Amino acid sequence: MVKEKRIGTGKSSLLLLGVMLLGSFLSAAAQDRIKIELNMGQERPRIAVPDFKGANGDPQTAPLNTVFNQVLWNDLDNAGIFDLVAKSFYPSQTPGQPAELQAKAWGDPPPNAGVITFGNLGVNNGKVDVQGWLYDVKNPGAPQILGKQYKEDATPDMARTIAHRFADEIIARLGSGIAGIAESQIYFVSTRSGNKEIWSMDYDGANQKQITKLGSIALSPRISPDGSRLAFSGLAKDSWQIMMYSLELGRTVAFPRNAGDNFSPAWASDGTKIAFASTVHSGLSEIFVADANGAGARRLSTGKGDVSPVFNPKTNGQIAWVSGRTGLPQIYVMDADGSNVQKMTDQGYAVSPAWSPNGLLLAFAWVRNYGPGVLGGSDIYLMDIASRQIIQLTHDGGRNDFPSWSPDGRHIVFQSNRTGNEQIWSVLADGTHLQQLTRQGRNSQPNWSFK
């Protein structure tokens, strides 16, 4: 009997080990597949980013050069596709012009860079003039990869803007042709003015500004694909309504009112349609789609508690949304005409779907094990739509919700209370490079611009 028990235990152990190994294999396979779809699986170029040289002695040159150098370094570091060479490894001679570049000194150890970006910045007659280059230092005879010159008003904001533009040029050259995101914007809800209003900020958290002044509650900001209009859900006198703010005019503009309460607008990526949730028919929220001006609204779903629609930005042929029709909220996908409904999650508490720009992945917030007395937080997950394989993006950091993708598909912004109250954070879509973007007030429901 003892022998049989030992044999049985051994079989159980082998079976358990086999299941664990299979789970690890599937998890690794899912991560590899998703990394490929994120265009983050390739080898990272090793890039040196020495400070640009000051081109003259104008009093504004040094402070603007400091701003430029800090922003350029941060943009390339945030990109998630480079291995930046630590400055402690740099040679003593820093180039400011191509004639000053000693390629071998940068390409050999200790810097061992593959490419180098360098240049100079100077201020003349109230204008900041920046010249920047990108060179392959492993092949000294190769022509320059990039050469750019910028001339703008001599202000810190313009020094930041020039750095963003140059960084995006480098990222496009070395990142498989995918445009950089340094000039993109993030829209979010903040309480810092006393009410929940819509604010905006640069992708890196700089230049945070209040947009709406509704004086009540504004939620679910969604920027239009062309960046000219901001749709959101606002609390009117007697109901929640989809509202529209013109960034060009600096005010809210007319948008049709619907009966009932109306929530969570979402743009099609071609700017022609808006999806939203409304209680107009049954008193329970259902998914509707309308023209961009709010006309022609028609119902797509007839479930109970259908909210948070989002178009597949690659095709606009599918909509993901959240429904409680079977109990706890789960993620669903349907064709853009309401047909072909598919349930994507089947356990826990799953909300806030966000479709990747390439249309292959869904990010969402998920309490995977949900119920009284069950331990487990809300984390951000990624699902490969075709295989339904899932990987976890955030871990053990409070309640994480409302993910939104960057236009290059390499970053995700989300809200989290991991520091004690709700703030906006960003992370690379492979789960690395976590950064806090907001700190004042309570900030939530971020939405990344299309470009």
Secondary structure, 3 states (H helix, E strand, C coil): CHHHHHHHHHHHHHHHHHHHHHHHHHHHHHHHHHHHHCCCCCCCCEEECCCCEECCCCCCHHHHHHHHHHHHHHHHHHCCCCEECCHHHCCCCCCCCHHHCCHHHHHCCCCCCCEEEEEEEEEECCEEEEEEEEEECCCCCCCCCEEEEEEEECCHHHHHHHHHHHHHHHHHHHCCCCCCCCCCEEEEEECCCCCEEEEEEECCCCCCEECCCCCCEEEEEEECCCCCEEEEEEECCCCEEEEEEECCCCEEECCCCCCCCEEEEEECCCCCEEEEEECCCCCCCEEEEEECCCCCCEECCCCCCCEEEEECCCCCCEEEEEECCCCCCEEEEEECCCCCCEECCCCCEEEEEEECCCCCEEEEEEECCCCCCCCCCCEEEEEECCCCCEEECCCCCCCEEEEEECCCCCEEEEEECCCCCCEEEEEECCCCCCEECCCCCCEEEEEECCC
